[in-house]
């Protein structure tokens, strides 16, 4: 299954089939060709010099998995061709497909990478599933997102930054938190991690930013 925003920029896949199909080079190529120009199995067969039957098998699998969707139909002779397109420009895969998500609390140290990764993975899964339900109901999911960048010179400065940030967030939450009947709860997640190097050379770990001890 999948859901997309109004501009079809991002799609969410929550099935093994969808994730596996996108890893197949041949099927991924079909998705890219349809991203360039939506088409039918017959049209793609002409573009690739393949048989329509063979391509139709792959296209059906991609459509069933939510990677492709129907854009429209066109008549050609006595046949009606189904025009397909990718359901989104890019896809996010449910992180729980690897075998379940670890509870953030199980990471122990709240300053650990494992804790933050667990938080983010849970967020991707929860947002994706809520998004799908909202889309199925014809509603828009209420969310907020923001991103910033901060440069920290020393470990002690990082500690001070986290303390200030915690205090500021606690104040904002206190001002807006409302336990009255009908109030809707939102999960607030804040995290920070080293910014990846802009252009690591040959995947050399030395190109990654240093960890702060």
C-alpha positions in Angstrom: 0.0 0.0 0.0 1.0 3.6 -0.3 -0.1 7.1 0.1 1.2 10.3 -1.5 0.8 14.0 -1.0 -1.0 16.2 -3.4 2.0 16.7 -5.6 3.1 13.0 -5.6 6.5 13.9 -4.2 6.7 11.2 -1.5 5.1 7.8 -1.2 5.0 5.4 1.7 5.4 1.6 1.3 4.5 -0.7 4.1 4.7 -4.1 2.4 7.7 -6.3 1.8 6.5 -6.7 -1.8 6.9 -3.0 -2.5 10.3 -2.8 -0.9 11.6 -5.9 -2.7 10.3 -4.8 -6.1 12.1 -1.5 -5.9 15.4 -3.3 -5.3 15.1 -5.2 -8.6 17.1 -3.3 -11.3 14.8 -4.2 -14.2 11.7 -3.1 -12.4 13.3 0.0 -11.0 14.2 0.9 -14.6 10.5 0.5 -15.6 9.6 2.9 -12.8 12.1 5.5 -14.0 10.9 5.2 -17.6 7.3 5.8 -16.4 8.5 8.7 -14.3 9.9 10.3 -17.5 6.6 9.6 -19.4 3.6 7.6 -18.2 2.8 4.8 -20.5 1.1 1.4 -21.0 2.6 -2.0 -21.3 2.2 -1.8 -25.0 3.9 1.6 -25.2 6.8 0.5 -23.0 7.2 -2.6 -25.1 7.7 -0.4 -28.2 10.2 1.8 -26.3 12.2 -1.1 -25.0 11.9 -3.7 -27.8 10.3 -6.1 -25.2 7.1 -8.2 -25.4 4.0 -6.6 -24.0 3.1 -9.8 -22.0 6.5 -9.8 -20.2 6.3 -6.2 -19.3 2.7 -6.4 -18.2 3.7 -9.0 -15.6 6.2 -6.7 -14.1 3.9 -3.7 -14.2 1.1 -5.6 -12.6 3.4 -6.6 -9.7 4.5 -2.9 -9.3 0.9 -1.7 -9.3 -0.3 -4.3 -6.8 2.5 -3.2 -4.5 1.5 0.5 -4.7 4.6 1.6 -6.6 2.7 2.4 -9.8 -0.8 3.8 -10.1 -3.3 4.3 -12.9 -3.1 7.7 -14.6 -5.8 7.0 -17.2 -6.8 4.9 -20.2 -6.6 5.3 -23.9 -8.2 3.4 -26.8 -5.9 1.9 -29.4 -7.9 0.0 -32.1 -10.2 -2.5 -30.3 -8.1 -2.4 -27.1 -8.1 -0.1 -24.1 -4.6 0.5 -22.7 -4.0 1.3 -19.1 -1.6 4.2 -18.7 0.6 3.9 -15.6 2.8 6.2 -13.6 4.8 6.0 -10.4 2.7 6.7 -7.4 5.3 9.1 -6.1 8.6 10.7 -7.1 10.4 8.9 -4.3 9.4 6.3 -1.7 9.9 5.9 2.0 9.9 2.3 3.2 8.4 1.3 6.6 11.4 0.6 8.8 9.4 -2.1 10.6 9.6 -4.3 7.6 13.0 -5.5 8.7 11.4 -7.4 11.6 9.8 -4.9 14.0 11.1 -1.7 15.6 13.1 -1.5 18.8 11.4 0.5 21.6 13.4 3.7 22.1 13.4 3.0 25.9 15.3 -0.2 25.2 18.3 1.8 24.0 19.0 2.9 27.6 21.2 5.9 27.1 19.0 8.8 25.8 22.1 10.4 24.4 23.0 7.4 22.3 22.7 7.0 18.6 20.5 3.9 19.1 18.0 5.9 21.1 17.7 8.6 18.4 17.6 6.0 15.6 14.7 4.2 17.4 12.8 7.5 17.8 13.2 8.4 14.2 12.3 4.9 13.0 9.2 4.9 15.1 8.3 8.3 13.8 8.6 7.2 10.2 6.4 4.2 10.8 3.7 6.1 12.8 3.6 9.1 10.4 3.4 6.8 7.4 0.6 4.7 8.8 -1.4 7.7 10.0 -0.8 9.4 6.6 -2.2 6.3 4.8 -5.3 6.3 7.0 -5.9 10.0 6.5 -5.5 9.7 2.8 -8.0 6.8 2.7 -10.5 9.0 4.5 -9.8 11.9 2.2 -8.3 14.0 5.0 -5.0 15.8 5.5 -2.8 14.7 8.3 -1.9 17.5 10.8 1.9 17.6 11.1 4.6 20.1 11.6 8.3 19.8 10.7 11.3 22.0 11.0 15.1 21.6 10.5 18.0 23.8 11.5 21.8 23.6 11.8 24.1 24.4 14.7 27.9 24.2 14.8 29.3 23.1 18.2 33.0 23.7 18.9 33.5 21.5 22.1 31.7 18.7 23.9 31.0 21.0 26.8 29.3 23.4 24.4 27.1 20.6 23.2 26.0 19.9 26.8 25.1 23.5 27.3 23.2 23.6 24.0 21.1 20.5 24.9 20.3 22.0 28.3 19.2 25.3 26.8 17.1 23.5 24.1 15.5 21.3 26.7 14.5 24.3 28.8 13.1 26.1 25.8 11.1 23.2 24.6 9.7 22.5 28.1 8.5 26.1 28.2 6.8 25.9 24.9 5.1 22.6 25.8 3.9 24.0 29.1 2.4 27.0 27.4 0.5 25.0 24.8 -0.3 21.7 26.5 -4.0 21.3 27.1 -5.6 18.2 28.7 -9.2 19.3 28.2 -11.6 16.8 26.6 -11.3 16.6 22.9 -7.7 17.9 22.8 -5.6 16.0 20.4 -2.2 14.7 21.5 0.9 15.1 19.3 4.2 13.3 19.6 7.1 15.8 19.7 10.6 14.5 18.7 13.8 16.5 18.8 17.2 15.2 17.9 20.6 16.2 16.8 23.4 14.3 15.0 26.6 15.2 13.2 26.1 16.6 9.8 27.4 14.2 7.2 30.4 15.3 5.1 29.4 17.1 1.9 31.3 14.8 -0.4 33.1 11.9 1.2 35.9 10.4 -1.0 35.4 6.7 -1.9 33.2 6.2 1.2 36.3 6.7 3.4 35.1 6.8 7.0 37.8 9.5 7.5 35.5 11.8 5.5 32.8 11.6 8.1 32.6 14.3 10.8 34.3 13.4 14.1 32.3 12.1 17.0 32.3 14.2 20.1 33.7 12.3 23.0 
